[in-house]
Amino acid sequence: MRSQSGIFSYEDREDCLLQIQISRAPQLLVFPDLEIEADEPVLLLHLWNEHLPQLPPDGPDLAWASRARHLFLKSLAGVAEKIRSDASLATIQAVGGRTSLFAPDGRSGGARLLRRLGFTVIPCQHGPGGRLGGFLDDLYAALLIWAYNPNGPRVRWPSSEQRSEFWMPVEDFLRRFGGDGTPVYG
């Protein structure tokens, strides 16, 4: 499914949590100093489910969250390095993606973390599949959680109502994650 969607690994390390996909902006993306038109080239981030740290039997704890955060930041730095070094990514205007793991309202830890990292988090626009497509996305996410993490079923079922998009202009992304290897976040 990944190869049919154009999702690929930018590095082959067990501690890399992300894969990427060259795509097009799904709609106008508005940032404080920049607007990116729909259909401009963007880079989508995808969790590499097989590489996510296994949840402890009693659910996520501080040690698990700390490790996952460290690996996520390291993976973002790897994406920045890939953007800088790969000529096929030279036209990318923004970096981001979609998730059904948290709502964009900011109450969840995931939304707060992405905002602290510099991403703009917004409600997800329905894609061409509409509500049925959203349901199938939710089902797919739940199956991935179940398949790759034996303790994952304790995680709540993803839902269309909480689907979010997160975006950052590529120049901001490179400034935050592509410097000396030390990610900059607030």
TORKEGU-577988 format. One line per 10 residues: number of its first residue (from 1); for each residue x, y, z of N, C-alpha, C. Coordinates in Angstrom, 1 decimal. Last residue first. Layout:
<doses>
NUM) X,Y,Z,X,Y,Z,X,Y,Z; ...
</doses>
This chain:
<doses>
186) 9.6,25.5,21.0,9.2,26.4,22.1,8.6,25.6,23.3; 12.5,24.2,19.4,11.1,24.2,19.7,10.8,25.0,20.9; 14.9,23.0,17.3,14.5,24.2,18.0,13.0,24.1,18.2; 17.0,20.1,17.4,15.8,20.7,17.0,15.5,21.9,17.9; 20.2,19.9,16.5,19.5,20.2,17.7,18.2,20.8,17.4; 21.5,19.8,14.1,21.0,18.5,14.7,20.3,18.7,16.0; 22.0,22.3,13.2,23.1,21.5,13.8,22.7,20.2,14.4; 19.3,22.3,11.2,20.5,23.1,11.6,21.6,22.1,12.0; 16.7,21.5,10.7,17.8,21.1,9.8,19.1,21.8,10.0; 14.6,22.3,12.2,15.0,20.9,12.3,16.2,20.5,11.5
176) 14.1,25.0,11.9,13.9,24.4,13.2,14.6,23.0,13.3; 14.7,25.5,9.2,15.3,26.3,10.2,15.2,25.7,11.6; 13.0,23.7,7.9,14.5,23.5,7.8,15.2,24.3,8.9; 10.5,24.8,8.7,10.9,23.4,9.0,12.4,23.2,9.0; 10.6,27.3,7.4,10.6,27.2,8.9,11.0,25.9,9.4; 10.7,26.4,4.7,11.8,27.2,5.3,11.8,27.2,6.8; 8.2,25.1,4.5,9.4,24.3,4.5,10.6,25.1,5.0; 5.6,25.8,6.9,6.4,26.2,5.6,7.7,25.5,5.7; 3.7,23.2,8.2,4.8,24.2,8.5,5.4,24.5,7.1; 0.8,21.6,9.6,1.6,22.1,8.5,2.6,23.1,9.0
166) -1.6,19.1,10.1,-0.6,20.0,10.7,0.4,20.3,9.6; -5.0,18.3,10.6,-3.9,18.5,9.7,-2.9,19.4,10.4; -7.0,15.9,12.3,-6.4,17.1,12.2,-5.4,17.1,11.1; -10.0,14.3,13.6,-8.9,14.4,12.5,-8.3,15.8,12.4; -12.1,14.1,15.2,-10.8,14.6,15.8,-9.7,14.6,14.8; -14.1,13.1,13.8,-14.4,14.4,14.5,-13.1,14.9,15.0; -13.3,10.6,12.9,-13.3,11.7,12.0,-13.4,13.0,12.7; -11.3,8.9,15.3,-12.5,9.3,14.8,-12.4,10.5,13.9; -9.6,5.9,16.7,-9.6,7.2,16.0,-11.0,7.6,15.4; -10.3,4.5,19.8,-10.5,4.4,18.4,-10.4,5.8,17.8
156) -7.7,4.8,22.3,-9.0,5.0,21.8,-9.1,4.9,20.3; -5.6,2.1,23.2,-5.7,3.5,22.7,-7.0,3.7,22.1; -5.7,-0.5,23.7,-6.1,0.4,24.8,-6.2,1.8,24.4; -4.6,-1.7,21.4,-6.1,-1.6,21.5,-6.6,-0.7,22.7; -1.8,-1.6,21.8,-2.4,-0.5,21.1,-3.9,-0.5,21.3; -0.2,-3.7,22.6,-0.9,-3.0,23.7,-1.7,-1.8,23.1; 1.0,-4.5,20.2,0.1,-5.4,20.9,-0.7,-4.7,22.0; 1.2,-2.8,17.4,1.5,-2.6,18.8,0.5,-3.4,19.6; 0.6,-3.4,14.8,2.0,-3.1,15.1,2.2,-2.8,16.6; -2.2,-3.9,14.7,-1.3,-4.8,14.1,0.2,-4.6,14.6
146) -3.5,-1.7,16.1,-3.7,-3.1,16.6,-2.6,-4.0,16.0; -2.7,0.4,14.4,-2.4,0.4,15.9,-2.5,-1.0,16.4; -3.8,-0.5,12.0,-2.4,-0.3,12.1,-2.0,-0.3,13.6; -6.6,-0.4,12.6,-5.9,-1.7,12.3,-4.4,-1.6,12.4; -6.9,2.4,13.0,-7.1,1.5,14.1,-6.5,0.1,13.9; -6.3,3.3,10.4,-5.5,3.7,11.5,-5.7,2.8,12.7; -8.5,2.1,9.0,-7.1,1.8,8.7,-6.2,2.1,9.8; -10.6,3.4,10.2,-10.5,2.0,10.3,-9.1,1.5,10.0; -10.1,6.1,9.4,-10.2,5.7,10.8,-10.0,4.2,11.0; -10.4,5.8,6.6,-9.1,6.2,7.2,-9.0,5.9,8.7
136) -13.1,5.1,6.5,-12.1,4.1,6.1,-10.7,4.5,6.6; -14.2,7.5,7.4,-14.4,6.3,8.2,-13.3,5.2,7.8; -13.4,9.2,5.3,-12.9,9.4,6.7,-13.1,8.2,7.6; -14.8,8.0,3.2,-13.3,8.0,3.2,-12.7,8.3,4.5; -17.3,8.7,4.1,-16.9,7.3,3.9,-15.4,7.2,3.9; -17.3,11.5,4.0,-17.4,10.8,5.3,-17.0,9.3,5.2; -15.0,12.0,1.2,-16.1,12.4,2.2,-16.1,11.7,3.5; -13.1,11.4,-0.6,-13.9,10.3,-0.1,-15.0,10.7,0.8; -11.6,13.7,-1.0,-12.5,13.3,-2.0,-13.4,12.2,-1.6; -11.6,14.9,2.5,-11.0,14.6,1.2,-12.0,14.2,0.2
126) -12.4,17.4,4.7,-12.8,16.1,4.1,-12.2,16.0,2.7; -9.8,18.9,6.5,-10.8,19.1,5.5,-11.1,17.7,5.0; -9.1,18.9,9.9,-8.9,18.3,8.7,-10.1,18.6,7.7; -8.3,21.9,11.8,-9.2,20.7,11.5,-9.0,20.2,10.1; -4.8,22.4,12.3,-6.1,22.8,11.9,-7.0,21.6,11.7; -1.8,23.6,13.5,-2.7,22.5,13.6,-4.1,23.0,13.3; 1.4,24.5,12.4,0.0,25.0,12.5,-0.9,23.8,12.5; 4.4,23.7,14.2,3.4,23.3,13.2,2.1,24.1,13.5; 6.2,24.1,16.2,6.1,25.1,15.2,5.1,24.8,14.1; 6.3,22.6,18.5,7.4,22.3,17.5,7.3,23.3,16.3
116) 4.0,23.4,19.7,5.3,23.8,20.3,6.5,23.6,19.3; 2.2,22.0,18.0,2.3,23.5,18.0,3.6,24.0,18.6; 2.8,19.4,18.7,3.0,19.9,17.3,3.1,21.4,17.2; 2.1,19.4,21.4,3.4,19.2,21.0,3.7,19.7,19.6; -0.7,19.9,21.2,0.2,20.9,21.9,1.6,20.7,21.5; -1.6,17.6,19.9,-1.8,18.9,19.3,-0.8,20.0,19.9; -0.8,15.7,21.8,-0.3,15.6,20.5,-0.4,17.0,19.8; -2.3,16.3,24.1,-0.9,16.4,24.2,-0.3,16.4,22.8; -5.3,18.1,23.5,-4.6,16.9,23.6,-3.1,17.2,23.6; -6.4,20.6,23.2,-6.5,20.0,24.5,-5.6,18.8,24.6
106) -6.4,21.6,20.6,-5.3,22.0,21.5,-5.3,21.3,22.8; -8.2,21.0,18.6,-8.6,22.0,19.6,-7.5,22.4,20.6; -7.8,19.0,16.7,-7.0,20.2,16.5,-7.3,21.3,17.6; -7.5,15.8,18.2,-8.3,16.8,17.7,-7.5,18.1,17.6; -5.6,12.9,17.3,-6.0,13.9,18.2,-6.7,15.0,17.5; -5.3,10.9,15.4,-4.9,10.6,16.7,-5.3,11.7,17.7; -5.5,11.2,12.7,-6.8,11.0,13.5,-6.5,10.7,14.9; -3.7,13.5,10.7,-3.8,12.5,11.8,-5.2,12.4,12.4; -1.7,14.6,8.0,-3.0,14.4,8.6,-2.9,13.4,9.7; 1.0,16.9,7.4,0.2,15.7,7.2,-1.1,15.8,7.9
96) 4.0,18.5,6.3,2.9,18.3,7.3,2.2,17.0,7.0; 5.7,21.2,4.9,5.8,19.9,5.4,4.7,19.7,6.4; 5.8,23.1,1.8,5.4,22.9,3.2,5.6,21.5,3.6; 7.0,23.1,-0.7,6.6,24.4,-0.1,6.2,24.3,1.4; 9.4,21.7,-2.8,8.5,21.5,-1.6,8.2,22.8,-1.0; 11.4,21.7,-4.7,10.2,22.6,-4.9,9.2,22.5,-3.8; 13.3,19.9,-4.0,13.7,21.3,-4.0,12.5,22.2,-4.1; 13.3,17.2,-4.0,12.4,17.8,-3.0,12.6,19.4,-3.0; 15.1,16.3,-5.7,13.7,16.0,-6.1,12.8,16.7,-5.1; 17.6,16.7,-4.5,17.1,17.7,-5.5,15.7,17.5,-5.9
86) 18.2,16.3,-1.2,17.6,15.6,-2.3,17.0,16.6,-3.3; 19.2,17.6,1.0,20.2,16.9,0.2,19.6,16.3,-1.1; 17.1,18.9,2.4,18.3,19.7,2.0,19.2,18.9,0.9; 15.4,16.8,2.8,15.0,17.9,2.0,16.2,18.7,1.5; 17.0,15.2,4.5,16.6,14.7,3.2,16.2,15.8,2.3; 17.2,16.9,6.8,18.4,16.6,6.0,18.1,16.0,4.6; 14.5,16.9,7.5,15.1,18.1,7.1,16.4,17.9,6.3; 14.3,14.2,8.3,13.5,14.7,7.1,14.1,16.0,6.6; 16.0,14.2,10.5,16.3,13.4,9.3,15.5,13.8,8.1; 14.5,15.8,12.2,15.8,16.3,11.8,16.3,15.5,10.5
76) 12.4,14.0,12.6,12.1,15.3,11.9,13.4,15.9,11.4; 13.8,12.0,14.0,13.2,11.7,12.7,12.9,13.0,11.9; 14.3,13.4,16.4,15.4,12.9,15.6,15.0,12.6,14.2; 11.7,13.7,17.3,12.5,14.9,17.0,13.7,14.5,16.1; 11.0,11.0,17.7,10.2,11.9,16.7,11.0,13.1,16.3; 12.8,10.2,19.6,12.8,9.6,18.3,12.1,10.4,17.3; 11.8,11.8,21.8,13.2,11.9,21.3,13.3,11.4,19.9; 9.2,10.9,22.0,9.4,12.3,21.7,10.8,12.5,21.1; 9.6,8.2,22.8,8.9,8.5,21.5,9.2,9.9,21.1; 10.9,8.6,25.3,11.6,8.0,24.1,11.0,8.3,22.8
66) 8.9,9.9,26.7,10.2,10.6,26.5,10.9,9.9,25.3; 6.9,8.0,26.7,6.6,9.3,26.0,7.9,10.0,25.8; 8.1,5.9,28.2,7.7,5.7,26.8,7.5,7.0,26.0; 8.4,7.3,30.6,9.6,6.7,29.9,9.3,6.5,28.4; 5.7,7.8,31.3,6.7,8.9,31.1,7.9,8.4,30.3; 3.6,5.5,29.5,4.1,6.1,30.7,5.2,7.2,30.3; 0.8,4.0,28.0,2.0,4.9,27.9,2.3,5.4,29.2; -0.1,0.7,29.4,-0.3,1.9,28.7,0.9,2.9,28.7; 0.8,-1.5,30.7,-0.2,-0.7,31.4,-0.5,0.6,30.7; 2.6,-2.6,28.8,1.3,-3.3,29.1,0.3,-2.5,29.8
56) 4.0,0.1,26.8,4.0,-0.8,28.0,2.7,-1.5,28.2; 4.1,0.1,23.3,3.5,0.6,24.5,3.7,-0.4,25.6; 7.1,0.2,21.4,6.0,-0.6,21.9,5.4,0.0,23.2; 7.9,2.9,19.2,8.2,2.1,20.5,6.9,1.4,20.9; 7.5,2.4,15.7,7.1,3.1,16.9,7.4,2.2,18.2; 8.1,0.9,13.4,9.2,1.5,14.2,8.8,2.2,15.5; 5.7,0.3,12.2,6.6,-0.8,12.6,7.7,-0.3,13.5; 4.8,2.9,11.4,4.2,2.1,12.5,5.0,1.0,13.0; 5.9,5.7,10.8,6.3,4.4,10.4,6.0,3.4,11.5; 3.7,8.3,10.1,4.3,7.5,11.1,4.7,6.1,10.5
46) 4.5,10.6,7.5,3.7,9.4,7.9,4.4,8.7,9.0; 4.2,13.8,6.1,4.9,12.9,7.0,3.9,11.8,7.4; 4.4,15.1,2.8,3.6,14.6,3.9,4.4,13.7,4.8; 5.4,18.0,1.3,5.9,16.8,1.8,5.1,16.3,3.0; 4.0,19.6,-1.6,4.2,19.5,-0.1,4.8,18.2,0.2; 3.5,21.8,-4.3,4.1,20.6,-3.8,4.4,20.7,-2.3; 0.1,23.2,-4.6,1.6,23.4,-4.6,2.2,22.1,-4.0; -2.6,22.7,-4.3,-1.8,22.0,-5.4,-0.3,22.3,-5.5; -3.4,25.8,-3.0,-3.7,24.4,-3.2,-3.0,23.9,-4.4; -0.7,28.0,-2.0,-1.8,27.7,-2.8,-2.1,26.2,-2.8
36) 0.3,29.3,0.9,0.7,28.3,0.0,-0.6,27.9,-0.7; 1.3,32.4,2.3,0.1,31.5,1.9,0.7,30.6,0.8; 2.9,33.9,5.1,3.0,33.1,3.9,1.6,32.4,3.6; 3.1,34.7,7.7,3.8,35.5,6.7,3.8,34.9,5.3; 1.2,32.9,9.2,1.3,34.4,9.4,2.0,35.2,8.3; -0.4,30.8,6.7,0.6,31.0,7.8,0.7,32.5,8.0; -2.6,28.7,5.1,-2.4,30.1,5.5,-1.5,30.1,6.7; -3.1,26.9,2.3,-2.5,26.8,3.6,-2.1,28.2,4.0; -5.7,25.8,0.3,-4.9,26.9,0.6,-4.4,26.8,2.0; -5.4,22.2,0.1,-6.2,23.4,0.1,-5.2,24.6,0.3
26) -3.5,20.2,-0.1,-5.0,19.8,-0.3,-5.9,21.1,-0.4; -0.6,20.3,-1.9,-1.3,20.9,-0.8,-2.8,20.7,-1.1; 0.6,17.1,-3.0,0.1,18.5,-3.3,-0.7,19.0,-2.1; 3.5,15.1,-2.3,2.1,15.3,-2.6,1.8,16.7,-3.0; 5.7,12.7,-1.3,5.6,13.9,-2.1,4.2,14.0,-2.5; 6.1,11.3,1.8,5.4,11.2,0.6,5.3,12.6,-0.1; 8.0,9.4,4.3,7.5,10.6,3.6,6.8,10.3,2.3; 8.1,8.2,7.7,8.3,8.0,6.2,7.7,9.2,5.6; 9.5,8.1,11.0,8.7,8.7,9.9,9.1,8.2,8.5; 11.1,7.1,13.0,9.7,7.0,13.2,8.8,7.5,12.0
16) 14.0,5.3,13.2,13.4,6.4,12.4,11.9,6.1,12.5; 15.3,3.3,14.4,14.8,4.3,15.3,14.2,5.5,14.5; 16.2,1.6,12.4,15.1,1.1,13.2,14.6,2.2,14.1; 16.7,3.3,9.3,17.2,3.0,10.6,16.0,2.6,11.5; 17.0,4.2,6.5,16.6,2.9,6.9,17.2,2.5,8.2; 15.4,7.1,5.2,16.5,6.5,5.8,16.1,5.2,6.4; 13.1,7.6,3.9,14.2,8.5,3.6,15.5,8.0,4.2; 10.7,5.5,2.5,11.6,5.7,3.7,12.8,6.6,3.2; 7.6,6.6,1.1,8.9,6.0,1.0,9.7,6.3,2.3; 4.6,6.5,-0.7,5.2,6.7,0.6,6.5,6.0,0.6
6) 3.0,6.1,-2.9,4.2,6.9,-3.1,4.9,7.3,-1.7; 0.9,4.4,-2.8,0.7,5.7,-2.4,1.9,6.7,-2.6; 2.2,2.0,-3.5,1.1,2.5,-4.4,0.8,4.0,-4.1; 3.9,1.7,-1.3,4.5,2.0,-2.7,3.4,2.5,-3.6; 2.0,1.2,0.7,2.9,2.4,0.8,3.4,2.7,-0.6; 0.8,-1.2,0.0,0.0,0.0,0.0,0.9,1.3,0.0
</doses>
